[in-house]
Amino acid sequence: MKKKLLLLFVLILLPCQVLAGQVADANRLFDWAERSYPQYFGPAGQESFWYENFLLRYYPDTETYIGTLG
């Protein structure tokens, strides 16, 4: 029983940790784009959001999106 419970725990948490790492990487990329290209990605500090399998940010001043898939 303990082995099955441990396996279930690993199967649930491992994908969550991978996803959290991918989200953090994507947000670092978005932050870099805001700093490097403020003329396209402004105002800085917009919240990221999910749309289907995309993690996106929308910049209302420039009507621009930035995003990652997967």
N, C-alpha and C positions, 0 to 999 in steps of 0.2 A: 504493500500500500504506500509506504514512504517513497519508493522509487517512482511510482506512478505520479504521486503528488509533486515530487521534485521535477520530473519531466514536464508535467503540466506547467509548473511555475516557470521553468526555463523557456518553454515554448511561448508563453505569454509575455514574459519580460524581455527576452532577447529582441524580438521585433520592435518593441516599444523603445528600447535603448538605441537601436539602429535608426529608427525614425527620428528620435530626439536629436541624434547627432546630425542627421541630414538636415533637419529644420534649422539647427544652430549654424551649420555650414551655409545654408541658403541665406539666412539672415545676415551673416557676416558678408556674404557677397553683395546683398542688397545695400548694406551700410556702406561698403566700399564704393559702390556705384553712386550713391548719394553724395559722398565726399568728393569723388573724382569727377563727376559730371552733374553738378547741381543744376545746370541749364536744362537737363532732361528729366531729372528725378527730384523735383521740388514740390512742396517743401519737404525737407528731410524729416525723418521720424514717423512716417506713416506706419500703420499697423499691417502686419502680414495677415493674410487670410487664405483659406482653402477654397478652391473651386474645382470640383471633381478631383483629379489627381494633381492639380497644380497648386503650388504655394505661390501666392501673388502679393504684390503691393501695387496700390494705385496712387498716383500723384495728381491731385486735382488741378494744380496750377498749370501743369504742362499736359494734362490729359494723357499721361503715359502710364503703362503698366510694365512691371518687371516681374519675372517669374521663373520657377523651375518646375520640371515635371518629374514625378516619381520620387 
